[in-house]
């Protein structure tokens, strides 16, 4: 039962994280990963099939979000560096 409770808690936390704004969401996803997958494997989750599918959906949705967030952040950093370089000349 302990593993099941841990799994449900992880799913509920991921659902909550998914509702956050971009920068908060990115930071929360890193924390979620460290807490629930840092020492565990995805195979350690003990969920009903419907909950497992929801976890899978959120997991891949948030991987895509993090990739896009990284690209956007890198682009913003490049623009800031260009602006800083322009202002220093």
Phi, psi and omega in degrees: 000328181298317179294322178295315178300317178298319181294317179295319178298317179297315179298313180298322178293320178294323176298316179296314181300321182298339182270357184281164174290161190312300185292322177295321181296315180300313179297318181293326177294321177297315179296319179299314179300314181298320183286317188258339180237357180297316181247358184238169177246161178300332179291345180283347180289138180239088185231156171296159183304316181296320178291323179294321177295321177296317177299315178300314180300312180293321181300309181287326176300318183282334172296314178299316177303313182297322177298314180294320179298318178298314180298316179297316180296319178297318179296318178297321178296317177299317179296320179295318179295319177297317180296316179298317179297318178297317182289333180281347180265000000 
